[in-house]
């Protein structure tokens, strides 16, 4: 991308697979130094090794942490801060982690709590921990939302909608410092672990059929949008939710 600043420091949570991995690769391909964070150490190690072999040894480092746990977030932040200021924060960790409800109030409450912790706390805690280190001016924050914020399911969609409110808050709080905050809200994206065993051929076909383009999104396409929002060219873009869903939000 013309005009991108090379050699920035980028933090990507959930960076071991799917959209997070594609995002880490997009920045590493630009020569940026990337820290990927997630819960699975071996997966992160393999991802970093692969990206370094492709784009240059030492560009990508990793640290394992459960980002819903404040103490583990502090440890991850110390790892990041040891190498200097941060230019870009991408909070991609999360997913629909609510277990199937048994119909009881306790089961419903547990599902909502799990999705709040996995999608909201992981983004908020990491962002707040790294705010003292973000570059001013020029820092960029990008949260990963979802089309679910517009139409459910409730516990997951509600958690992603909460990220919209947090994005707006950050944009207002940090605007005078020259730091932007935005979110990207994808529709159905193929080649990820998101749906797990549910991603049968029939399930995938039903999701693709919801789009107006008749095709799924690709992790690289979402990464390209994140890369734009993190670029110098996007300095006037803040407090925005960028929907990328093949028109699925319009319905058929």
N, C-alpha and C positions, 0 to 999 in steps of 0.2 A: 504494500500500500504506500503510495507516494506520500512523503511527509511524515511517516511514522518515525518516532524517536527510537533509535537502536540502542540496545544495552540497558533497557529499563529493568527494574525488579518487579516481578509479577508473582502474586500468590493465588493459587487456584485450589479451592477445597473440592473434595470429591474428584481429584485429578487423576485417579488411577484407571478409570474406564469411561466409555461413552462420551458424552458432551464435555466432561471435564478433561479427559485425556485429549480430545480433539482441540480443546481450547489451549491446553498446555503446549501442544504441538504447534499451533498457529503462532504463538508467541516465541517459542524456541526457534522456529523457522526464520523469524525476524532477527535472531541474535539476542533476544531478551533472556535474562536469567530468571528461571521459573522455579518456585517452590510448590510442590504438590503435596496436599495434606489429605489424609483419609484415615480410616480405622484399620485397614488391612496392610500391614507392613510389607509382606512379601509381594503383594500386588503392586504397591507403590514402588518398591525396589525394581521390579521387572519393568514397569512403565518408564521409570527414570533411565534405566540402562538402555532401553530401546531408543528413547528420544535422544540421549546423549550420543549413541552410536550413529544416529542419523544426522543430527544437527550440530554436534560439536561437544566434545567431552567437557563435562563440568557445567554445562548450561542449566541442567535440571537437577535439583536436589529434592529430598523428600523428608517428611517427618510424619509419624503416625500419631493420631490423637482422635478421641471422641470429642467432637467440637460442641456437644451439648453439655459437657462437663467443664465448669469454669476453671478448675485446676489444670486439666489437660490443655485447655485453651491457653492458659498462661504459659505452659511449657512450649506449646507450638509457637506462640508469639516470641518467646525468648530465642528460639531457634531462628526465626525469621529476622529478628532485630539484630542478631549477632553480625549480620552481613550488611547492615546499613539501612537507609530509608527505603520505603516501599512506594512504587509508582502506581501499581494497579492491584486491586483486590477483587477477585471473582469468587463469589460464594455459590458454589454449585452442589455442595453436599446436601443430601436429602433424598426424598422419595416417599411414596405412599407406603408407610410401614405399619399402618394400623392392621392388626389381625382381624380376622372375620369375627364380627360381633356375635355374642350369644343372645343378644336381644335384651340383656339386663342393663340397667342404668350403669352398673359398675363396668360392664364390658364396653358400653358406649363411651364412658368417661375415659377408660384406658386408651381407646383408639384415638380420641381427640388429643389426649396428652402426648401420646407417642408421636403423632404427626406434628404437633406443635414443637416438641423438643427436636425432632429430626430436621425440620425445615425452617423453623423460625429461630430457635436458640442457636443452631449451628451457624446461621448467617449473622445474627446480631452479636453474639459473643466474639466471634472472630473479628468482625469489623471493628467493634469497639476496642478490642485489645490492640489492634494495629493502627487505630486512628492517630495515636501520638507519633507514629513513624511514617505516616503517609506524606508524600511530598506536597508542599504548599508553596506556590500554586502548581497545578498540573496533575494532581492525583485523580485517579479514576476508580470508582466503585461500581461493580456490576453484579446484581443479584439474579439468580435463576428462579423465575417464577414458572407458571404453567397456564395453559388454557383452562385448567381446572379452577383457577381463581374466578373465572367467569361463569362456570356451570357445574362445579362440583366434580367428584363427590365431596360431601360436606367437610369431613375432618381434614382431608388433604387440600381441597380447594380453599377452605377457610385459612389454613396455614399459609398457603401461597398468597392469598389476598392480604394477609397481615404483612407480608413482605412489601406489598405495594405501599402500604401506609408508612412502613419504615423507610422505604426509598424516598418518599416525599419528605419525611422528616429530615433525613440526611441531606437532601438537596437544599433545603432551607437552612439547615444548620451550617453547612460547609461552603455554600455558594460564595460568600465573601472571601473565603480563603483560596478560591480558584480550584476547588475540588468538586467534581461532578458525581452524581449518584443516579443510576438508572437501573432498570430491570429488563430482562428478556423473558418473554413468556411463550415457550414453544407449544405447538400442538404435538401430534403423534410423530415421534422420531424413531426410525429404525436403527438397528445395529447398536442397541444399548442393553444393559441388564435390567432396565427399569421394570418391565412387566414380568420378568422371570418365567416361570412355568406357564403363566397365563398366555404367553405370546405364541399360541398355536396358529397355524396358517389361517384358520377361520377368524380368529380374533384379530390378527393383523389386517386381514382383508376388510373386516368391518370398520376398523379404525381408518384405514386408507380411504375407504368409501365416504367418510365424513368430509374429506377435503374437497375443494372445488378443482384441484389440479390432478386428482387421481393418483397421487403418489405420496409416500411418506417423506418427512423431513430427514435430513442427514446430519449427523453430529458436526460435520465440517461446516455446514451452512449456519448452524447456530453459533459455532465458534467464530465464523466470519463476522457475524453481527456483534458479538461481544468484542471482537478485535476492533471493529469500527468505533463502538462506544468508548473504548479505551484509548482511542487515537487522539492526536492533537487536533485533527479536523473536527472532532466532536466536542470541542470546548464550549460550544453554545447549547449543547444538548444536556439537560439535566432535569431530574424529576419526571422522567418519561418511562412508560411501559411499552416496550417494543414487542408487538404480537407477531409471531411467525408460525402460522398454522395452516398454510395453504387455503385460507378462506374458510376453514372449518367452523370458526366462530359465527359465521353468517348463517350456517345451517344449509339445508338443501330443500 
